[in-house]
Amino acid sequence: MTTDIRIPEDLYDGDEESVITAWLASDGATVKEGALIAEIMTAKVQNEMTAPASGKLTILKQQDEVVAKGTVIGQIT
C-alpha cells in the first residue's frame, strides 16, 4: 500500500505557494509514522511535515522546489 505525503490544504491561509526547505530523511529511508521528515516555508513561516505512515520513503519533489497546497511531495510504501 502506498501513502502519499501531501501539502495539507489547511496548512496556511491563502493561495501562496511553499518551498521545500529541507528533507530530514533520505530517499529510500525507512521512516516511522509521526516522525519529522520535511520542512516547508510559506510566507516566511517554517512548517514541519511528519510521516503519515511507516515504511520506505520515496521523495518526489526535491529540496528548494516550489509546491502548492495539495501537491504530493513524496510517498511511503
Backbone atoms as SQL, in Angstrom:
CREATE TABLE atoms (id INTEGER PRIMARY KEY, chain TEXT, resi INTEGER, resn TEXT, atom TEXT, x REAL, y REAL, z REAL);
INSERT INTO atoms VALUES
  (1, 'A', 1, 'MET', 'N', 0.835, -1.184, 0.000),
  (2, 'A', 1, 'MET', 'CA', 0.000, 0.000, 0.000),
  (3, 'A', 1, 'MET', 'C', 0.881, 1.250, 0.000),
  (4, 'A', 2, 'THR', 'N', 0.520, 2.218, -0.809),
  (5, 'A', 2, 'THR', 'CA', 1.277, 3.468, -0.909),
  (6, 'A', 2, 'THR', 'C', 0.502, 4.590, -0.234),
  (7, 'A', 3, 'THR', 'N', 1.188, 5.365, 0.593),
  (8, 'A', 3, 'THR', 'CA', 0.593, 6.517, 1.259),
  (9, 'A', 3, 'THR', 'C', 1.270, 7.772, 0.731),
  (10, 'A', 4, 'ASP', 'N', 0.475, 8.713, 0.219),
  (11, 'A', 4, 'ASP', 'CA', 1.014, 9.972, -0.286),
  (12, 'A', 4, 'ASP', 'C', 1.371, 10.918, 0.852),
  (13, 'A', 5, 'ILE', 'N', 2.449, 11.660, 0.665),
  (14, 'A', 5, 'ILE', 'CA', 2.813, 12.764, 1.553),
  (15, 'A', 5, 'ILE', 'C', 2.424, 14.013, 0.786),
  (16, 'A', 6, 'ARG', 'N', 1.405, 14.699, 1.256),
  (17, 'A', 6, 'ARG', 'CA', 0.785, 15.793, 0.518),
  (18, 'A', 6, 'ARG', 'C', 0.838, 17.073, 1.353),
  (19, 'A', 7, 'ILE', 'N', 1.074, 18.213, 0.687),
  (20, 'A', 7, 'ILE', 'CA', 0.995, 19.504, 1.382),
  (21, 'A', 7, 'ILE', 'C', -0.475, 19.700, 1.785),
  (22, 'A', 8, 'PRO', 'N', -0.744, 19.799, 3.092),
  (23, 'A', 8, 'PRO', 'CA', -2.149, 19.907, 3.532),
  (24, 'A', 8, 'PRO', 'C', -2.837, 21.158, 2.995),
  (25, 'A', 9, 'GLU', 'N', -4.089, 21.009, 2.630),
  (26, 'A', 9, 'GLU', 'CA', -4.898, 22.136, 2.136),
  (27, 'A', 9, 'GLU', 'C', -5.102, 23.193, 3.219),
  (28, 'A', 10, 'ASP', 'N', -5.069, 22.783, 4.488),
  (29, 'A', 10, 'ASP', 'CA', -5.337, 23.706, 5.592),
  (30, 'A', 10, 'ASP', 'C', -4.065, 24.119, 6.347),
  (31, 'A', 11, 'LEU', 'N', -2.912, 23.930, 5.733),
  (32, 'A', 11, 'LEU', 'CA', -1.653, 24.251, 6.408),
  (33, 'A', 11, 'LEU', 'C', -1.488, 25.756, 6.620),
  (34, 'A', 12, 'TYR', 'N', -2.016, 26.548, 5.699),
  (35, 'A', 12, 'TYR', 'CA', -1.918, 28.007, 5.801),
  (36, 'A', 12, 'TYR', 'C', -3.074, 28.634, 5.034),
  (37, 'A', 13, 'ASP', 'N', -3.365, 29.900, 5.347),
  (38, 'A', 13, 'ASP', 'CA', -4.430, 30.630, 4.657),
  (39, 'A', 13, 'ASP', 'C', -3.918, 31.153, 3.324),
  (40, 'A', 14, 'GLY', 'N', -4.812, 31.380, 2.407),
  (41, 'A', 14, 'GLY', 'CA', -4.432, 31.965, 1.127),
  (42, 'A', 14, 'GLY', 'C', -3.956, 30.925, 0.137),
  (43, 'A', 15, 'ASP', 'N', -3.535, 31.437, -1.022),
  (44, 'A', 15, 'ASP', 'CA', -3.118, 30.566, -2.120),
  (45, 'A', 15, 'ASP', 'C', -1.618, 30.622, -2.379),
  (46, 'A', 16, 'GLU', 'N', -0.840, 31.094, -1.395),
  (47, 'A', 16, 'GLU', 'CA', 0.600, 31.166, -1.599),
  (48, 'A', 16, 'GLU', 'C', 1.169, 29.774, -1.865),
  (49, 'A', 17, 'GLU', 'N', 2.292, 29.755, -2.547),
  (50, 'A', 17, 'GLU', 'CA', 2.997, 28.501, -2.748),
  (51, 'A', 17, 'GLU', 'C', 4.047, 28.354, -1.651),
  (52, 'A', 18, 'SER', 'N', 4.500, 27.146, -1.451),
  (53, 'A', 18, 'SER', 'CA', 5.518, 26.837, -0.450),
  (54, 'A', 18, 'SER', 'C', 6.795, 26.397, -1.139),
  (55, 'A', 19, 'VAL', 'N', 7.869, 26.378, -0.364),
  (56, 'A', 19, 'VAL', 'CA', 9.150, 25.862, -0.845),
  (57, 'A', 19, 'VAL', 'C', 9.591, 24.772, 0.124),
  (58, 'A', 20, 'ILE', 'N', 10.022, 23.643, -0.408),
  (59, 'A', 20, 'ILE', 'CA', 10.573, 22.590, 0.441),
  (60, 'A', 20, 'ILE', 'C', 11.967, 23.046, 0.843),
  (61, 'A', 21, 'THR', 'N', 12.158, 23.356, 2.117),
  (62, 'A', 21, 'THR', 'CA', 13.453, 23.870, 2.562),
  (63, 'A', 21, 'THR', 'C', 14.403, 22.758, 2.984),
  (64, 'A', 22, 'ALA', 'N', 13.867, 21.617, 3.396),
  (65, 'A', 22, 'ALA', 'CA', 14.736, 20.502, 3.797),
  (66, 'A', 22, 'ALA', 'C', 13.957, 19.199, 3.854),
  (67, 'A', 23, 'TRP', 'N', 14.597, 18.149, 3.408),
  (68, 'A', 23, 'TRP', 'CA', 14.137, 16.785, 3.667),
  (69, 'A', 23, 'TRP', 'C', 14.989, 16.294, 4.822),
  (70, 'A', 24, 'LEU', 'N', 14.349, 15.837, 5.894),
  (71, 'A', 24, 'LEU', 'CA', 15.062, 15.391, 7.086),
  (72, 'A', 24, 'LEU', 'C', 15.266, 13.881, 7.091),
  (73, 'A', 25, 'ALA', 'N', 14.774, 13.224, 6.054),
  (74, 'A', 25, 'ALA', 'CA', 15.011, 11.791, 5.836),
  (75, 'A', 25, 'ALA', 'C', 15.425, 11.647, 4.371),
  (76, 'A', 26, 'SER', 'N', 16.241, 10.675, 4.096),
  (77, 'A', 26, 'SER', 'CA', 16.748, 10.461, 2.738),
  (78, 'A', 26, 'SER', 'C', 15.792, 9.626, 1.905),
  (79, 'A', 27, 'ASP', 'N', 15.883, 9.800, 0.594),
  (80, 'A', 27, 'ASP', 'CA', 15.124, 8.978, -0.327),
  (81, 'A', 27, 'ASP', 'C', 15.508, 7.517, -0.094),
  (82, 'A', 28, 'GLY', 'N', 14.510, 6.660, 0.083),
  (83, 'A', 28, 'GLY', 'CA', 14.765, 5.245, 0.331),
  (84, 'A', 28, 'GLY', 'C', 14.880, 4.880, 1.799),
  (85, 'A', 29, 'ALA', 'N', 14.879, 5.887, 2.679),
  (86, 'A', 29, 'ALA', 'CA', 14.994, 5.621, 4.116),
  (87, 'A', 29, 'ALA', 'C', 13.707, 5.011, 4.658),
  (88, 'A', 30, 'THR', 'N', 13.847, 4.241, 5.715),
  (89, 'A', 30, 'THR', 'CA', 12.684, 3.719, 6.429),
  (90, 'A', 30, 'THR', 'C', 12.300, 4.744, 7.487),
  (91, 'A', 31, 'VAL', 'N', 11.041, 5.161, 7.469),
  (92, 'A', 31, 'VAL', 'CA', 10.555, 6.161, 8.422),
  (93, 'A', 31, 'VAL', 'C', 9.409, 5.580, 9.243),
  (94, 'A', 32, 'LYS', 'N', 9.198, 6.149, 10.415),
  (95, 'A', 32, 'LYS', 'CA', 8.102, 5.726, 11.286),
  (96, 'A', 32, 'LYS', 'C', 7.002, 6.773, 11.256),
  (97, 'A', 33, 'GLU', 'N', 5.771, 6.330, 11.332),
  (98, 'A', 33, 'GLU', 'CA', 4.631, 7.236, 11.354),
  (99, 'A', 33, 'GLU', 'C', 4.813, 8.276, 12.445),
  (100, 'A', 34, 'GLY', 'N', 4.590, 9.542, 12.108),
  (101, 'A', 34, 'GLY', 'CA', 4.709, 10.643, 13.060),
  (102, 'A', 34, 'GLY', 'C', 6.092, 11.270, 13.129),
  (103, 'A', 35, 'ALA', 'N', 7.079, 10.632, 12.495),
  (104, 'A', 35, 'ALA', 'CA', 8.449, 11.178, 12.511),
  (105, 'A', 35, 'ALA', 'C', 8.518, 12.418, 11.629),
  (106, 'A', 36, 'LEU', 'N', 9.312, 13.381, 12.048),
  (107, 'A', 36, 'LEU', 'CA', 9.539, 14.592, 11.271),
  (108, 'A', 36, 'LEU', 'C', 10.367, 14.234, 10.042),
  (109, 'A', 37, 'ILE', 'N', 9.832, 14.540, 8.837),
  (110, 'A', 37, 'ILE', 'CA', 10.541, 14.135, 7.621),
  (111, 'A', 37, 'ILE', 'C', 10.888, 15.294, 6.688),
  (112, 'A', 38, 'ALA', 'N', 10.193, 16.433, 6.802),
  (113, 'A', 38, 'ALA', 'CA', 10.472, 17.550, 5.895),
  (114, 'A', 38, 'ALA', 'C', 10.073, 18.870, 6.531),
  (115, 'A', 39, 'GLU', 'N', 10.665, 19.937, 6.011),
  (116, 'A', 39, 'GLU', 'CA', 10.297, 21.295, 6.410),
  (117, 'A', 39, 'GLU', 'C', 9.944, 22.071, 5.150),
  (118, 'A', 40, 'ILE', 'N', 8.875, 22.850, 5.238),
  (119, 'A', 40, 'ILE', 'CA', 8.489, 23.702, 4.116),
  (120, 'A', 40, 'ILE', 'C', 8.296, 25.124, 4.622),
  (121, 'A', 41, 'MET', 'N', 8.573, 26.090, 3.756),
  (122, 'A', 41, 'MET', 'CA', 8.463, 27.509, 4.108),
  (123, 'A', 41, 'MET', 'C', 7.353, 28.135, 3.281),
  (124, 'A', 42, 'THR', 'N', 6.462, 28.853, 3.977),
  (125, 'A', 42, 'THR', 'CA', 5.385, 29.585, 3.319),
  (126, 'A', 42, 'THR', 'C', 5.313, 30.970, 3.939),
  (127, 'A', 43, 'ALA', 'N', 5.461, 31.993, 3.123),
  (128, 'A', 43, 'ALA', 'CA', 5.367, 33.379, 3.598),
  (129, 'A', 43, 'ALA', 'C', 6.197, 33.595, 4.863),
  (130, 'A', 44, 'LYS', 'N', 7.447, 33.131, 4.826),
  (131, 'A', 44, 'LYS', 'CA', 8.408, 33.284, 5.918),
  (132, 'A', 44, 'LYS', 'C', 8.039, 32.528, 7.188),
  (133, 'A', 45, 'VAL', 'N', 7.148, 31.549, 7.071),
  (134, 'A', 45, 'VAL', 'CA', 6.780, 30.693, 8.194),
  (135, 'A', 45, 'VAL', 'C', 7.240, 29.271, 7.876),
  (136, 'A', 46, 'GLN', 'N', 8.035, 28.702, 8.772),
  (137, 'A', 46, 'GLN', 'CA', 8.530, 27.338, 8.594),
  (138, 'A', 46, 'GLN', 'C', 7.497, 26.352, 9.141),
  (139, 'A', 47, 'ASN', 'N', 7.113, 25.373, 8.345),
  (140, 'A', 47, 'ASN', 'CA', 6.170, 24.340, 8.749),
  (141, 'A', 47, 'ASN', 'C', 6.866, 22.992, 8.692),
  (142, 'A', 48, 'GLU', 'N', 6.481, 22.093, 9.603),
  (143, 'A', 48, 'GLU', 'CA', 7.071, 20.767, 9.649),
  (144, 'A', 48, 'GLU', 'C', 6.094, 19.749, 9.088),
  (145, 'A', 49, 'MET', 'N', 6.618, 18.791, 8.331),
  (146, 'A', 49, 'MET', 'CA', 5.810, 17.704, 7.783),
  (147, 'A', 49, 'MET', 'C', 6.222, 16.420, 8.498),
  (148, 'A', 50, 'THR', 'N', 5.248, 15.639, 8.915),
  (149, 'A', 50, 'THR', 'CA', 5.534, 14.364, 9.555),
  (150, 'A', 50, 'THR', 'C', 5.073, 13.222, 8.657),
  (151, 'A', 51, 'ALA', 'N', 5.640, 12.067, 8.884),
  (152, 'A', 51, 'ALA', 'CA', 5.292, 10.886, 8.088),
  (153, 'A', 51, 'ALA', 'C', 3.865, 10.443, 8.437),
  (154, 'A', 52, 'PRO', 'N', 3.009, 10.295, 7.431),
  (155, 'A', 52, 'PRO', 'CA', 1.636, 9.863, 7.683),
  (156, 'A', 52, 'PRO', 'C', 1.517, 8.350, 7.905),
  (157, 'A', 53, 'ALA', 'N', 2.602, 7.607, 7.679),
  (158, 'A', 53, 'ALA', 'CA', 2.610, 6.152, 7.849),
  (159, 'A', 53, 'ALA', 'C', 4.056, 5.710, 8.027),
  (160, 'A', 54, 'SER', 'N', 4.239, 4.463, 8.378),
  (161, 'A', 54, 'SER', 'CA', 5.574, 3.882, 8.482),
  (162, 'A', 54, 'SER', 'C', 5.901, 3.144, 7.198),
  (163, 'A', 55, 'GLY', 'N', 7.178, 3.164, 6.806),
  (164, 'A', 55, 'GLY', 'CA', 7.598, 2.435, 5.614),
  (165, 'A', 55, 'GLY', 'C', 8.768, 3.116, 4.941),
  (166, 'A', 56, 'LYS', 'N', 8.960, 2.798, 3.657),
  (167, 'A', 56, 'LYS', 'CA', 10.075, 3.321, 2.866),
  (168, 'A', 56, 'LYS', 'C', 9.666, 4.628, 2.201),
  (169, 'A', 57, 'LEU', 'N', 10.484, 5.671, 2.380),
  (170, 'A', 57, 'LEU', 'CA', 10.217, 6.998, 1.828),
  (171, 'A', 57, 'LEU', 'C', 10.722, 7.113, 0.397),
  (172, 'A', 58, 'THR', 'N', 9.856, 7.605, -0.483),
  (173, 'A', 58, 'THR', 'CA', 10.245, 7.958, -1.845),
  (174, 'A', 58, 'THR', 'C', 9.986, 9.447, -2.021),
  (175, 'A', 59, 'ILE', 'N', 11.036, 10.218, -2.286),
  (176, 'A', 59, 'ILE', 'CA', 10.921, 11.666, -2.458),
  (177, 'A', 59, 'ILE', 'C', 10.550, 11.966, -3.903),
  (178, 'A', 60, 'LEU', 'N', 9.460, 12.710, -4.107),
  (179, 'A', 60, 'LEU', 'CA', 9.004, 13.064, -5.450),
  (180, 'A', 60, 'LEU', 'C', 9.324, 14.511, -5.817),
  (181, 'A', 61, 'LYS', 'N', 9.391, 15.389, -4.837),
  (182, 'A', 61, 'LYS', 'CA', 9.736, 16.798, -5.048),
  (183, 'A', 61, 'LYS', 'C', 10.982, 17.096, -4.235),
  (184, 'A', 62, 'GLN', 'N', 11.958, 17.722, -4.863),
  (185, 'A', 62, 'GLN', 'CA', 13.259, 17.930, -4.238),
  (186, 'A', 62, 'GLN', 'C', 13.310, 19.217, -3.401),
  (187, 'A', 63, 'GLN', 'N', 14.331, 19.296, -2.565),
  (188, 'A', 63, 'GLN', 'CA', 14.577, 20.492, -1.775),
  (189, 'A', 63, 'GLN', 'C', 14.670, 21.692, -2.704),
  (190, 'A', 64, 'ASP', 'N', 14.114, 22.814, -2.280),
  (191, 'A', 64, 'ASP', 'CA', 14.069, 24.093, -2.992),
  (192, 'A', 64, 'ASP', 'C', 13.018, 24.138, -4.101),
  (193, 'A', 65, 'GLU', 'N', 12.253, 23.065, -4.307),
  (194, 'A', 65, 'GLU', 'CA', 11.159, 23.111, -5.283),
  (195, 'A', 65, 'GLU', 'C', 9.973, 23.874, -4.697),
  (196, 'A', 66, 'VAL', 'N', 9.292, 24.608, -5.564),
  (197, 'A', 66, 'VAL', 'CA', 8.080, 25.342, -5.187),
  (198, 'A', 66, 'VAL', 'C', 6.888, 24.405, -5.367),
  (199, 'A', 67, 'VAL', 'N', 6.037, 24.343, -4.331),
  (200, 'A', 67, 'VAL', 'CA', 4.878, 23.448, -4.356),
  (201, 'A', 67, 'VAL', 'C', 3.638, 24.184, -3.859),
  (202, 'A', 68, 'ALA', 'N', 2.486, 23.758, -4.343),
  (203, 'A', 68, 'ALA', 'CA', 1.207, 24.353, -3.932),
  (204, 'A', 68, 'ALA', 'C', 0.496, 23.412, -2.964),
  (205, 'A', 69, 'LYS', 'N', -0.517, 23.934, -2.306),
  (206, 'A', 69, 'LYS', 'CA', -1.353, 23.107, -1.441),
  (207, 'A', 69, 'LYS', 'C', -1.858, 21.905, -2.225),
  (208, 'A', 70, 'GLY', 'N', -1.893, 20.766, -1.583),
  (209, 'A', 70, 'GLY', 'CA', -2.398, 19.560, -2.215),
  (210, 'A', 70, 'GLY', 'C', -1.376, 18.787, -3.035),
  (211, 'A', 71, 'THR', 'N', -0.190, 19.360, -3.239),
  (212, 'A', 71, 'THR', 'CA', 0.839, 18.692, -4.025),
  (213, 'A', 71, 'THR', 'C', 1.391, 17.482, -3.280),
  (214, 'A', 72, 'VAL', 'N', 1.535, 16.371, -3.973),
  (215, 'A', 72, 'VAL', 'CA', 2.174, 15.186, -3.398),
  (216, 'A', 72, 'VAL', 'C', 3.679, 15.376, -3.536),
  (217, 'A', 73, 'ILE', 'N', 4.374, 15.412, -2.388),
  (218, 'A', 73, 'ILE', 'CA', 5.819, 15.649, -2.397),
  (219, 'A', 73, 'ILE', 'C', 6.624, 14.373, -2.168),
  (220, 'A', 74, 'GLY', 'N', 5.944, 13.323, -1.750),
  (221, 'A', 74, 'GLY', 'CA', 6.614, 12.054, -1.522),
  (222, 'A', 74, 'GLY', 'C', 5.599, 10.959, -1.287),
  (223, 'A', 75, 'GLN', 'N', 6.111, 9.744, -1.161),
  (224, 'A', 75, 'GLN', 'CA', 5.243, 8.595, -0.892),
  (225, 'A', 75, 'GLN', 'C', 5.942, 7.660, 0.094),
  (226, 'A', 76, 'ILE', 'N', 5.127, 6.918, 0.823),
  (227, 'A', 76, 'ILE', 'CA', 5.636, 5.902, 1.721),
  (228, 'A', 76, 'ILE', 'C', 5.017, 4.573, 1.320),
  (229, 'A', 77, 'THR', 'N', 5.884, 3.591, 1.118),
  (230, 'A', 77, 'THR', 'CA', 5.391, 2.260, 0.732),
  (231, 'A', 77, 'THR', 'C', 5.769, 1.236, 1.781);
